[in-house]
Amino acid sequence: MKKTIALFAGSFDPFTRGHADVVERSLALFDEVIIAIGVNEQKRTLYSADQRREQIARYYAANTAVQVVTYRGLTVDLVRETGATVLVRGIRSGTDFDYEHMLSDLNRQLSGVDTVLLCTDARHSFISSSVVRELITFGGDPSPFLPEGFIL
């Protein structure tokens, strides 16, 4: 039987409950999930790519089906390098859907790999990394929006 490897790419700055929900639901569908942290020098981040990789890897340390990597360049190149069989993306709204649909078409054209879009659990639909980043920057408590037990 063919092993299914899902690639979940994003900036994850920081990794939220919504992201963790997408990973958990992906693990129910696929044999392995690779959380791929994209490095974009143009994007202003709160945590370095290495810090984000360490934070997420520490959270999933006991789960051998989850791998955490950083990458530069096109996601489809990482798909080829890792042997991923599907891309996974979470969507919170119709706006997210329109953008992700366009990316899905582009990625399938470039790599032949399909994208599975998972609708965010309603409990997490208002959480975004940018809002959590702003909360942290102004000294607020981000813990209600981070996975339980997640350490920044």
C-alpha positions in Angstrom: 0.0 0.0 0.0 1.2 3.5 -0.9 2.3 5.7 2.0 0.5 9.0 2.1 2.5 12.0 3.1 0.8 15.3 3.6 2.8 18.5 3.4 1.4 21.4 5.5 3.3 24.6 4.6 3.1 28.0 6.2 5.0 30.6 8.2 3.5 29.4 11.5 4.6 32.6 13.3 3.4 31.5 15.8 1.9 28.1 15.5 -1.8 28.3 16.7 -4.6 26.1 17.9 -6.0 26.3 14.4 -2.7 25.0 12.9 -2.6 22.1 15.5 -6.2 21.3 14.6 -5.3 21.0 10.9 -2.3 18.7 11.8 -4.4 16.4 14.0 -7.2 16.1 11.4 -4.5 15.5 8.7 -3.1 12.7 10.8 -6.5 11.0 10.7 -6.3 11.0 6.9 -2.7 10.5 6.0 0.2 8.3 7.3 2.6 11.2 7.9 2.4 15.0 8.1 5.4 17.2 7.3 5.0 20.7 8.8 7.0 22.9 6.5 8.0 26.3 7.7 8.6 28.6 4.8 11.4 31.1 5.1 10.6 34.4 3.4 13.1 37.2 4.0 10.6 39.7 2.9 8.2 38.8 5.7 8.6 40.3 9.1 8.4 37.6 11.7 8.3 37.5 15.5 10.3 34.3 15.8 13.2 33.0 13.6 12.6 30.0 11.3 14.8 28.0 13.6 12.9 29.0 16.7 9.6 28.1 15.1 11.0 24.7 14.0 12.2 24.0 17.5 8.9 25.1 19.1 6.8 22.9 16.8 9.2 20.0 16.9 9.2 20.1 20.7 5.4 20.1 20.7 5.2 17.0 18.4 8.3 15.2 19.8 6.3 12.2 20.9 4.6 11.8 17.5 6.8 10.0 15.0 4.2 10.6 12.2 5.0 14.4 12.3 8.1 15.9 10.9 9.0 19.6 11.0 11.3 21.2 8.5 12.2 24.7 7.2 12.5 25.5 3.5 13.2 28.3 1.1 11.8 28.6 -2.3 8.7 27.0 -3.9 6.6 24.7 -1.9 6.3 22.4 -5.0 10.1 21.9 -4.9 9.8 20.7 -1.3 6.9 18.4 -2.4 9.3 16.8 -4.8 12.2 16.6 -2.3 10.1 15.0 0.4 8.0 12.7 -1.7 4.8 14.3 -0.3 1.7 12.9 -1.9 -0.7 15.8 -1.0 -0.7 19.4 0.2 -2.9 20.3 3.1 -4.2 23.8 3.9 -6.6 25.1 6.5 -9.2 27.7 5.5 -11.1 30.0 7.8 -13.3 32.0 5.4 -14.5 32.5 1.9 -11.5 34.9 1.3 -9.1 32.1 2.4 -10.9 29.7 0.1 -10.5 31.9 -3.0 -6.8 32.4 -2.3 -6.2 28.7 -1.5 -8.2 27.5 -4.5 -5.9 29.6 -6.8 -2.8 28.2 -5.1 -4.2 24.7 -5.3 -4.6 25.1 -9.1 -1.1 26.5 -9.5 0.5 23.9 -7.3 -1.3 21.0 -9.2 -0.2 22.5 -12.5 3.5 22.8 -11.3 3.7 19.5 -9.4 0.7 17.2 -10.2 0.0 17.1 -6.4 -3.5 17.8 -5.2 -4.3 20.1 -2.2 -6.8 19.1 0.5 -8.5 22.1 2.1 -9.7 21.5 5.6 -12.2 24.0 7.0 -11.1 25.3 10.4 -13.0 24.1 13.4 -15.5 26.9 14.3 -13.8 27.2 17.7 -10.6 28.4 16.0 -11.9 30.3 13.0 -11.1 33.7 14.4 -7.5 32.8 15.3 -4.8 34.0 13.0 -1.0 34.1 13.6 -0.9 37.8 12.8 -3.5 38.6 15.6 -1.6 36.4 18.1 1.7 38.0 17.0 0.2 41.4 17.7 -1.1 40.2 21.1 2.4 39.0 22.1 4.0 42.2 20.9 1.8 44.2 23.2 2.4 42.0 26.2 -0.9 40.0 26.1 -1.3 36.4 27.0 -1.3 34.3 23.9 -2.0 30.9 25.7 -5.7 30.7 24.8 -4.8 30.8 21.1 -1.8 28.4 21.2 -2.1 24.6 21.4 -2.4 23.4 25.0 1.1 22.9 26.4 2.8 24.7 23.5 5.9 26.6 24.6 7.0 29.7 22.8 
